[in-house]
Amino acid sequence: MPFLKIQTNQALSETDSKLLAAKSSTLVAEQLGKPERYVMTSVETNTAMQFAGSDELLAYLELKSIGLPESITGDVSNALCDLVAAETGIKPERIYIEFADAPRKMWGWNGSTF
């Protein structure tokens, strides 16, 4: 159910991108208390991006999940920023995260919806 997309203007190797996808999958499962077998992650690198008028290294993350409570988004934001910063060197103040709680009927899987 949870989906995390990481976009960055940083060029990462395929190995580093896969490692970031794997580590973020485990982190999302832990933070949301959901089985990792339902977590999907995507890492898009070397994307033309600007933030605050600068193309200094930055990242934009989208985390969507069914039943994503607002009460945990602060902790999840902190954990994701720490991970992305550690893996990429991007400063946390150059990372935006969008959280979305998806209604069950608006999230499809395996030919049906949740």
C-alpha positions as CSV (number, residue, x, y, z in Angstrom):
1,M,0.0,0.0,0.0
2,P,2.6,2.6,0.9
3,F,4.4,4.2,-2.1
4,L,7.5,6.4,-1.7
5,K,8.9,8.3,-4.7
6,I,12.2,10.1,-4.3
7,Q,13.2,12.6,-7.0
8,T,16.5,14.3,-7.0
9,N,18.7,16.4,-9.2
10,Q,21.7,14.4,-8.0
11,A,23.3,11.9,-10.3
12,L,23.5,8.5,-8.4
13,S,24.9,5.3,-9.7
14,E,22.5,2.5,-10.4
15,T,23.9,0.6,-7.4
16,D,23.4,3.7,-5.1
17,S,19.8,4.2,-6.4
18,K,18.9,0.6,-5.8
19,L,20.4,0.8,-2.3
20,L,18.4,3.9,-1.5
21,A,15.2,2.3,-2.8
22,A,15.9,-0.8,-0.6
23,K,16.7,1.2,2.5
24,S,13.8,3.5,2.1
25,S,11.4,0.5,1.6
26,T,12.5,-0.9,4.9
27,L,12.3,2.5,6.6
28,V,8.7,3.1,5.3
29,A,7.6,-0.3,6.5
30,E,9.0,0.3,10.0
31,Q,7.7,3.8,10.3
32,L,4.2,3.0,9.1
33,G,4.0,-0.4,10.8
34,K,3.1,-2.1,7.6
35,P,4.5,-5.3,6.0
36,E,7.3,-4.5,3.6
37,R,5.8,-6.8,1.0
38,Y,3.3,-4.1,0.3
39,V,5.8,-1.2,0.2
40,M,6.8,0.2,-3.2
41,T,9.7,2.7,-3.7
42,S,11.0,4.6,-6.7
43,V,14.2,6.6,-7.0
44,E,14.5,9.1,-9.9
45,T,17.9,10.8,-10.2
46,N,19.5,13.4,-12.3
47,T,16.2,15.3,-12.8
48,A,16.3,18.9,-13.8
49,M,15.0,20.6,-10.6
50,Q,15.2,24.0,-8.8
51,F,14.5,25.0,-5.2
52,A,14.8,28.5,-3.8
53,G,16.2,29.7,-7.1
54,S,19.1,27.3,-7.0
55,D,19.9,23.9,-8.5
56,E,22.1,23.0,-5.5
57,L,21.4,19.4,-4.6
58,L,17.8,18.8,-3.6
59,A,15.2,16.1,-3.3
60,Y,11.4,15.9,-3.4
61,L,9.7,12.9,-1.8
62,E,6.1,11.8,-2.1
63,L,4.8,9.3,0.5
64,K,1.3,7.9,-0.1
65,S,-0.4,5.3,2.0
66,I,-3.8,4.1,3.1
67,G,-4.4,5.1,6.7
68,L,-1.5,7.6,7.0
69,P,-2.1,9.4,10.3
70,E,-1.1,13.0,10.5
71,S,0.2,12.3,14.0
72,I,3.2,10.4,12.7
73,T,4.2,12.6,9.7
74,G,6.7,14.6,11.8
75,D,8.6,11.5,12.9
76,V,8.4,10.0,9.4
77,S,9.7,13.3,7.9
78,N,12.6,13.2,10.3
79,A,13.5,9.6,9.5
80,L,13.2,10.1,5.7
81,C,15.3,13.3,5.7
82,D,18.0,11.5,7.8
83,L,18.1,8.6,5.4
84,V,18.2,10.7,2.2
85,A,20.8,13.0,3.7
86,A,23.0,10.1,4.8
87,E,22.7,8.3,1.5
88,T,23.0,11.3,-0.9
89,G,24.6,14.2,1.1
90,I,21.6,16.4,0.4
91,K,21.0,18.8,3.2
92,P,17.7,18.3,5.0
93,E,16.7,21.9,4.4
94,R,16.8,21.0,0.7
95,I,14.3,18.1,1.0
96,Y,10.6,18.5,0.6
97,I,8.2,15.7,1.5
98,E,4.5,15.5,0.5
99,F,2.4,13.1,2.5
100,A,-0.9,11.8,1.2
101,D,-3.5,9.5,2.9
102,A,-5.1,7.5,0.1
103,P,-8.7,6.4,0.5
104,R,-9.0,2.6,0.2
105,K,-11.3,2.7,-2.9
106,M,-8.8,5.0,-4.6
107,W,-5.9,2.6,-4.3
108,G,-5.8,-0.4,-6.6
109,W,-3.9,-3.7,-6.4
110,N,-4.1,-7.1,-7.9
111,G,-7.1,-6.3,-10.0
112,S,-9.2,-4.7,-7.2
113,T,-9.0,-2.0,-4.6
114,F,-8.4,-2.1,-0.9
